[in-house]
Amino acid sequence: MNSNLELMREGDEMLPDLFVNFSIVISLIFIYMQFRWKSHKQMFLPGLSTLIDGLCGGILGYLLMYFSIHITEETIIDFRFVPVMLLVLFVSKRSALISGFIIVLSRFQIGLGLSAVYAGYMMDIFLIGYYVLDHVLKKEERMLRKGLYFTLYSNIIATYFLIIIVQKINLLPIILLYWVASTLTGMSAVYLVNYIRNSEYLFRKYQIESSTDFLTGLSNVRRFTDYWNEVSQKSEREQHPCAIIMLDIDRFKLTNDTYGHAAGDYVLVELGRILEETIKDKGVAFRKGGEEFAIVLPESTKKEAVWLAERLRTKIAQHNFVTSELIQIPITVSAGVAVYPDTVDQLSSMIEMADALLYKSKNSGRNRISA
């Protein structure tokens, strides 16, 4: 019997190895997606993120080749196309290119020979085809259908190269089994990544919505409590100053009664925009509810906090609040400023003190700052 035939595995002997390839793909994708969404985007710059995605795809491809199925002494089959395909579909073409390059180098490390050379050509054709398919199917929103086209294309290319390299073996049973297994693996991988991605998007959306005021887009009172706890703990631990500005729109109920609730909503939205534009990176603005706002200023001194509060008061008083009906609404605000340790020696009393100073401003004639 031909030496090539001696190393050929029967279909039932290939199944365990194909299952190992399938298990590697699913388990490593799940692990990496968890890491990627929970910390990857916050930890790395975009360029480094692309490199890490490509590197991880290359490592997955290497592991799939390491646990591959030997058809002959030199020829192996596996699902190395899966990580490259997923990177094109879900991440970026640059990451896919890096992954493909690593996989080609790894194939030469596993074994030199004509099969390794053909494997390099095959990866090039995979990448070119994926780029073309991604462009042709860019309007296809159903990711599973798009993934099916990618997987079938991969199977066709892998089959072509298998027939070229192994010419004297009856490959039909192997090819049929490979097509079934690779299609199942490719589609399962696409489904898993798409499912995790959509789940994470929804989770983050709900996180944002639960901590964001629906009208102004500012952080809400729930987020204010969490953020203030973070700032106050850090301030106490590192002995840094910090400040809170409590700000309230003067006679806002009268504004609603006079101009209507739509005009009142417009005032709230516009005021939120002014707060964000003025504060910038100095702190964070929150809508606590109704017409009351709060501003937390980490590492801000009394002089800086009072200056910012006065700037906000002046800017709001001078701003033209003009409704869609071209009605100009006069708006002023009152504010209370509490600063640790300049005016308050206990961080736990900061919010209470800022509120008290706010009401002092309102009881003293409004449109003023108390600190």
C-alpha positions in Angstrom: 0.0 0.0 0.0 1.2 3.5 -0.8 3.0 5.2 2.2 0.5 8.1 1.9 -2.4 5.7 2.4 -0.7 4.3 5.5 -1.1 7.6 7.3 -4.6 8.3 6.1 -7.3 8.1 8.8 -10.7 6.6 8.3 -13.7 8.8 8.8 -14.6 7.5 12.2 -11.0 8.1 13.4 -11.1 11.7 12.3 -14.2 12.5 14.3 -12.4 12.9 17.7 -9.8 15.2 16.1 -12.5 17.3 14.4 -14.3 17.5 17.7 -11.1 18.7 19.4 -10.8 21.5 16.8 -14.5 22.4 17.3 -14.0 22.5 21.1 -10.9 24.7 20.8 -12.6 27.2 18.6 -15.7 27.5 20.8 -14.0 27.5 24.2 -11.2 30.0 23.3 -13.6 32.3 21.5 -15.8 32.4 24.5 -12.9 33.1 26.9 -11.4 35.8 24.7 -14.7 37.6 24.1 -15.3 37.9 27.8 -11.8 39.4 28.3 -12.1 41.6 25.2 -15.4 43.2 26.2 -14.7 43.5 29.9 -11.3 45.0 29.8 -9.7 45.1 26.4 -11.2 48.3 25.0 -10.6 50.2 28.2 -7.0 49.1 28.5 -5.5 49.5 25.1 -5.2 52.1 22.4 -6.9 51.4 19.0 -3.7 50.5 17.2 -2.6 48.2 20.0 -6.1 46.7 20.2 -5.8 45.7 16.5 -2.4 44.1 17.1 -3.7 42.1 20.1 -6.8 40.9 18.2 -4.6 39.7 15.4 -2.1 38.1 17.7 -4.9 36.2 19.6 -6.4 35.1 16.2 -3.0 33.8 15.2 -2.6 31.9 18.4 -6.0 30.3 18.0 -5.0 29.3 14.4 -1.7 27.8 15.6 -3.6 25.7 18.3 -6.0 24.5 15.6 -3.1 23.4 13.4 -1.3 21.8 16.4 -4.3 19.6 17.1 -5.0 19.1 13.4 -5.8 15.9 11.4 -3.0 14.4 9.4 -4.0 13.2 5.9 -0.5 12.4 4.9 2.9 12.9 6.7 3.0 16.5 5.4 -0.6 17.4 4.9 -3.0 18.4 7.7 -6.5 19.7 7.8 -8.1 21.9 10.4 -10.3 24.9 11.0 -7.5 27.6 10.9 -9.7 29.7 8.6 -12.2 30.4 11.5 -10.2 33.0 13.5 -9.3 34.9 10.3 -12.9 34.8 9.1 -14.2 36.1 12.5 -11.8 39.0 12.5 -12.9 40.1 9.1 -16.6 39.8 10.0 -16.5 41.3 13.5 -13.2 43.2 14.1 -11.1 44.6 11.3 -9.3 43.5 8.1 -5.9 44.6 9.7 -6.4 42.2 12.6 -7.3 39.5 10.1 -4.1 40.2 8.1 -1.9 40.0 11.2 -3.6 36.7 12.2 -3.2 35.2 8.8 0.5 36.1 8.8 1.1 34.5 12.1 -0.8 31.4 11.0 1.3 31.0 7.9 4.5 31.4 9.9 3.2 28.8 12.5 2.5 26.4 9.7 6.1 26.4 8.6 7.1 25.9 12.3 4.9 22.8 12.5 6.5 21.3 9.4 8.4 22.3 6.2 7.5 21.0 2.8 5.2 21.5 -0.2 2.1 21.3 2.0 3.3 24.2 4.1 4.0 26.3 1.0 0.5 25.5 -0.3 -0.9 26.4 3.1 0.6 29.9 2.7 -1.0 30.3 -0.7 -4.3 29.1 0.7 -4.2 31.7 3.5 -3.6 34.4 0.9 -6.6 33.3 -1.1 -8.7 33.1 2.1 -7.8 36.7 2.9 -8.4 38.0 -0.6 -11.8 36.2 -0.8 -12.9 37.4 2.6 -12.1 41.0 1.7 -14.1 40.7 -1.5 -17.0 38.9 0.2 -17.0 41.6 3.0 -17.3 44.3 0.3 -19.9 42.5 -1.7 -22.0 41.6 1.3 -21.6 44.9 3.2 -25.3 45.6 3.0 -26.1 42.1 4.4 -27.3 42.7 8.0 -27.9 39.1 8.8 -24.6 38.0 10.2 -25.4 34.3 10.1 -26.1 34.4 6.4 -22.9 36.4 5.8 -21.0 33.9 7.9 -22.4 31.0 5.9 -21.1 32.5 2.7 -17.7 33.0 4.3 -17.6 29.4 5.6 -18.7 27.8 2.2 -16.1 29.8 0.4 -13.5 28.6 2.9 -14.6 25.0 2.4 -14.2 25.4 -1.4 -10.7 26.8 -1.1 -9.6 24.2 1.4 -11.0 21.4 -0.7 -9.2 22.7 -3.8 -5.9 22.7 -2.1 -6.4 19.3 -0.5 -7.1 17.8 -3.9 -4.0 19.4 -5.4 -1.7 18.3 -2.6 -3.0 14.8 -2.1 -3.6 13.4 -5.6 -3.7 9.6 -5.1 -6.1 9.2 -2.3 -9.9 8.8 -2.5 -10.7 12.0 -0.7 -14.5 12.0 -1.0 -15.3 10.6 2.5 -12.8 12.9 4.1 -14.0 16.0 2.1 -17.7 15.2 3.0 -16.8 14.9 6.7 -14.7 18.0 6.7 -17.4 20.0 5.0 -20.0 19.0 7.6 -17.6 19.6 10.5 -16.1 22.9 9.2 -19.5 24.3 8.4 -20.9 23.4 11.8 -17.8 24.9 13.5 -17.7 28.1 11.3 -21.4 28.8 11.8 -21.3 28.0 15.6 -18.3 30.4 15.9 -20.2 33.2 14.0 -23.3 32.6 16.1 -21.4 32.6 19.4 -19.4 35.8 18.6 -22.6 37.6 17.3 -24.6 36.5 20.4 -21.9 37.6 22.9 -21.4 40.9 21.0 -25.1 41.7 20.9 -25.5 40.7 24.6 -22.7 43.0 25.6 -24.1 45.9 23.5 -27.4 45.5 25.2 -25.8 45.2 28.7 -23.8 48.4 28.1 -26.9 50.2 26.7 -28.9 49.3 29.8 -26.0 50.3 32.0 -25.8 53.7 30.3 -29.6 54.1 30.4 -29.7 53.2 34.1 -27.1 55.9 34.9 -28.1 58.6 32.4 -30.9 61.2 32.6 -33.2 60.5 29.7 -33.9 64.2 29.0 -30.5 66.0 29.3 -28.1 63.2 28.7 -26.3 64.0 31.9 -25.5 61.4 34.5 -28.5 60.8 36.8 -28.8 60.8 40.6 -27.9 57.1 40.8 -24.7 57.7 39.0 -24.1 60.8 41.2 -24.2 58.7 44.3 -21.7 56.1 43.0 -19.4 58.7 41.5 -19.3 60.8 44.7 -18.5 57.8 46.8 -15.6 57.0 44.4 -14.3 60.6 44.6 -14.7 61.1 48.3 -13.0 57.8 49.1 -10.1 58.7 46.9 -9.9 62.2 48.3 -9.8 60.9 51.9 -7.3 58.2 51.0 -4.9 60.5 49.1 -5.7 63.7 51.0 -6.7 65.6 47.9 -9.3 68.5 47.9 -12.6 68.0 46.2 -15.7 70.1 45.7 -19.4 69.8 45.1 -21.6 72.5 43.4 -25.3 72.2 43.9 -27.2 74.2 41.3 -30.9 75.0 41.0 -32.9 76.9 38.3 -34.6 79.9 39.8 -38.4 79.9 39.7 -38.5 76.9 37.3 -42.1 76.1 38.2 -43.1 79.6 37.1 -41.2 79.0 33.8 -43.2 75.8 33.3 -46.5 77.4 34.1 -45.8 80.5 31.9 -44.2 78.9 28.8 -45.4 75.3 29.0 -43.7 72.0 29.9 -42.1 71.7 26.4 -40.3 75.0 26.9 -39.3 73.8 30.4 -37.8 70.6 28.9 -35.9 72.8 26.4 -34.4 74.8 29.2 -33.3 71.7 31.0 -31.7 70.3 27.9 -30.0 73.5 27.0 -28.7 74.0 30.6 -27.3 70.5 30.6 -25.4 71.3 27.4 -24.0 74.5 28.9 -22.8 72.6 32.0 -21.0 70.0 29.9 -19.4 72.7 27.7 -18.2 74.8 30.6 -17.1 72.1 32.9 -15.3 70.0 30.2 -12.7 67.8 32.0 -12.7 69.7 35.3 -15.5 67.5 36.7 -18.8 65.7 36.0 -22.3 67.2 35.9 -25.4 65.4 37.1 -29.1 66.0 37.0 -30.4 65.1 40.4 -34.0 65.5 39.5 -36.4 68.3 38.4 -34.5 71.5 38.1 -31.7 70.6 40.4 -28.2 69.7 39.2 -24.9 68.7 40.9 -21.3 69.1 39.8 -18.5 67.0 41.3 -15.0 68.5 41.0 -12.3 66.0 42.0 -9.1 67.7 43.3 -10.6 71.2 43.0 -9.8 73.9 45.5 -12.3 76.5 46.9 -11.0 79.2 44.6 -11.4 77.0 41.5 -14.8 75.7 42.5 -16.2 79.2 43.3 -14.7 80.5 40.0 -16.4 77.7 38.0 -19.7 78.2 39.8 -19.7 81.9 39.2 -18.8 81.3 35.5 -21.7 79.0 35.1 -24.1 81.4 36.9 -23.0 84.3 34.6 -23.0 82.2 31.4 -26.5 80.9 32.1 -27.9 84.3 32.9 -26.4 85.7 29.7 -27.5 82.8 27.5 -30.4 83.3 25.1 -32.9 80.5 25.9 -35.1 80.8 22.8 -37.9 78.3 22.1 -38.9 76.9 18.8 -41.7 79.6 18.8 -38.9 82.2 19.1 -39.9 83.1 22.7 -36.9 84.1 24.8 -37.0 82.8 28.4 -35.0 84.5 31.1 -33.2 81.9 33.2 -31.0 82.3 36.2 -29.5 79.8 38.6 -28.5 79.7 42.3 -25.7 77.6 43.6 -24.1 76.3 46.8 -20.4 75.3 46.8 -18.9 73.0 49.4 -15.2 72.2 49.4 -13.1 69.7 51.3 -11.2 70.5 53.4 -11.5 74.3 52.9 -15.1 74.8 54.0 -16.1 71.3 55.2 -13.8 69.1 57.3 -16.0 65.9 57.0 -16.5 64.4 53.5 -19.7 62.8 54.7 -21.2 66.3 55.3 -20.3 67.6 51.8 -23.7 67.0 50.1 -25.7 68.3 53.1 -23.5 71.4 53.3 -23.8 72.1 49.5 -27.6 71.8 49.7 -27.7 74.2 52.7 -25.6 76.8 50.8 -27.8 76.4 47.8 -30.9 77.2 49.8 -29.0 80.1 51.4 -28.5 81.5 47.8 -32.1 81.1 47.0 -33.3 82.7 50.2 -30.9 85.6 49.7 -32.5 86.7 46.4 -31.5 84.0 43.9 -29.1 84.3 41.0 -26.1 84.1 43.3 -23.4 81.7 44.7 -22.8 80.8 48.3 -19.7 79.1 49.5 
